[in-house]
Amino acid sequence: MKFRMIWIGSEDDPGKHARAPEQIAGRPQKLDGVRYEQRDAGMVRREQLRNGDIRLVPVANFTARIVRDIVLEDDNEQQREFGLEAEVAGQKISFVVPAEEFRRMGWVLRQLGPRAIIYPGQLQHARAAIQWLSGSIHSERIFTQLGWRKHGSGWVYLQSGGPVGLEGTSSNWQVQLPAALQNYRMPPPRDHDALVKAIRSSLRFLAVAPDRVSVPLLAAVYRAPLGQVDFSVFLTGRTGTFKTALAALCQQHFGAAMDASRLPANFASTANALEELAFSAQDALMVVDDFVPTGGRDDPELHAKAERLFRAAGNRQGRSRMSGPRLRAAKPPRTLFLATGEEVPRGHSLRSRLLIVELRPSEVDQSMLSRCQGAGQNGLLATAMNGYLTWMAPRYDVLQEQLHTRLRELRSRSQQPTNSVHARLPTAIAELQSGWEVGLQFACEVGAIDKAERVELQRRTGQALEELAAAQICYHQASDPALRFLALLQAALCTGRAHVADRLGQVPDGPEQWGWRRKPSGRAWAPQGTRIGWLAAADLFLDPVASYESAQAVAGAERLPVSSQTLRHRLREHGLLLSVDRGRQMLLVRRTLENVPRQVLHLRAGDVSGFSQKRLILAFGSVHCRVWRVSRTN
């Protein structure tokens, strides 16, 4: 069969290609098949007409082909990208575009510049031509997260430097992490002696600060790779206490480059960015540095960010998002957060999801700190973690079962939580201890410590975590709405914003405790501020409206997060209401005070007058306590 070649249009005359096929031979023609070719540094489409003629239609003045088919994978979803090689005006360019963007072809001008032309009406043909001419395409699978991944019957740990625990070649395991996580790189030890040295360097961290600080921090390091925690660790202390330096040493167990100046995250980042990083940093520790509210304690944006981050971690829940018409899978935090800050985020519910470690001035041994920092910079801490992960890989399933068994045992031993302790606390402490015990088991089995050292470290761990748990009670009480309400009332009484009278409205016993001040004459007493209640021996009857409003006024920007009605129920849950009206099923009781029938809250007088200065410090900070001390002195 003979073919007659017909050119429609060219680079010199690109407009001619728009002629309809019927005009070519003067009569209607139907197309029979389409092929694409590369000609004269461009792409054309080759069509055979039914009469046997062939026509070539210019598609673009550049060439391109797909050389890599890349699948980006995490545990939630897969995304596809194409690696392309293109040539335009004699210049060769390589780049990667998402598959969805490739389909739309909007990448041409951005990647190839203004000299790249797709001729009018040929956009879809250009895309088809690239796919047609690509030939053999290399397929790649790239993981976009840290953490454990099933491999056959075993497990490997993904990190920036490639998988840990994979025997033989690792060329088929590629990891592509966000820029902030690319320093998660744990090099293997040269030999067994190097591993022992690295582990000893890691354990030396315990000598940097008191056990109540160093033990929970290092325990968090070794608990993190075991995954699935519902708490975060918060290291707090005033500026100059070296809290960021300690956090950086913990972080350097996962990469030597992540020193105090290059931590993976901080509270200046957006909440969305932190959430994405926390999803990708699976089975790892991630430091979020510098929770410092600006403008005093009132920084609603920063507190909202902390609330979102730590609540998501505590609940293991992420926010669902829409991507066009599709609902994307949620991305919950899968990391163990170690946050630092000069203040602790407020809120009883939020603090219950934190293990708060307080670092006081002069508690850090600076000589030992410098020694540990040298080990961190030299990669010894990261090498210790590599050895830990390598040891875990073949026994990962067994260790998970062991961890959960030990966790149940520790929780069953703990006392039942009281009203002053959140129910989450025993579990969080047990999680930390059981994970640290796995770390000590590793150190003992590889010969870095002997059995006697292991027993001693476990003893120190138990004492340190008991002290940590006791400290949490103070923070939980300080943020609990009912207990904070009592502290606010005492602050109102001590600063002259409110007062309590006796049942007849006169001066009560111990008037200086109940918001009364002596008049200039020194003989009589004068009430200060709003009357919020009445005193009858050991009973205190609070006006529910006046007392709630006075407490909120003292709280200022850090207002009680519950309504007056909810607050009454919280007071009852804590056993702070001496009596209620069971007949009317009301928490308010009826009493005649100042010869007027009233509905009031019935409390013990000592629960307000006996509120300690330490609780005030935890609840309101140093500014309120300075006012409190001055008022007490006067």
PyMOL commands that set and color helices and strands:
alter all, ss='L'
color gray80, all
select helices_A, chain A and resi 14-18+21-23+99-104+107-112+123-133+179-181+192-207+211-226+243-254+271-280+300-315+348-351+366-377+380-413+424-445+451-479+481-494+511-514+544-555+564-573+606-609+613-620+622-633
alter helices_A, ss='H'
color red, helices_A
select strands_A, chain A and resi 5-7+31-39+42-49+54-60+63-73+78-88+91-98+138-143+147-151+154-158+174-175+232-236+265-266+285-291+321-323+326-328+336-341+354-358+498-502+516-518+525-527+530-536+539-542+589-593+596-604
alter strands_A, ss='S'
color yellow, strands_A
deselect
rebuild
show_as cartoon
